[in-house]
C-alpha cells in the first residue's frame, strides 16, 4: 500500500471495521531468515458450522490458541474449532473478551495428537511494546508478510489515544483478524490482529480507503491471559 498523508479536509469519516470482515487479505512469502518458522505458530479458528471468511489465531504452545474475540464469537453459541499443524481440534474456553473492550479470546485443546515438532514448541511474548517504525511480521497458516509500526498521527485523531501505538499500514497484504503480529528480529509475539481503519473521501462518487490495521498489543495480551495459565 502506498503511504501518503490524507488531508482531514477530504477525510470525512474515520471508522473501525473488524479485519475479519474486510475483503480477503493476501499473504506473501518473505525471504527473511526465520520468518517462515512463524507459520508453525499460526492457526485457523473456525466456528461450527464453519464461517465463510477466514479466521486466524496464534498457537502459544501447550494446547493454547489466542485469537481476536470476534473471530470465534460467543463461545457457547459457535462451538469453535482450531486447526493447528493441519489437524482439527475441538476447543475449551479459557477466557473470552469482547471487541469493544479487549478483543481477545483464549482457547485450549488437547495437544496430544499434534506432531512432536509442534507439541514441544512455545511462543514467547515480547517484553517491550511496539514502537513507530519497528519492523514486524504478520503470520497466518498460508504464509507471512512484513510491515512496520505506524506513528500515531497516521490514524484519525479520535482513535489515537486507544489505538495509536499499535497499527500497521499494509492492509491488503497482511493477515486478517486473529493473526499474529511478531517482532521481525526476535520472533516474539507483539500482538493479535483486530480491525482496520477506513476513511471516506469526498468525491463523485465518494469512496472509502483503508489506511491502517490495529492489533491488540502485547501489554494487553499479558494483562488478559490468566495468571495460572503457563505455556
Secondary structure by P-SEA (a helix, b strand, c coil): cbbbbbbccccccccccccccccbbbbbbbcccccccccccbbbbbccccccbbbbbbbcccbbbbccccccccccccbbbbbcccbbbbbbbccccccccccbbbbbccccccccccccbbbbcccccccccbbbbbbcccbbbbbbbbccccccccccccccccccccccccccccccccccccccccccccbbbbbbbbcccbbbbbcccccccaaaaaaaccccccc
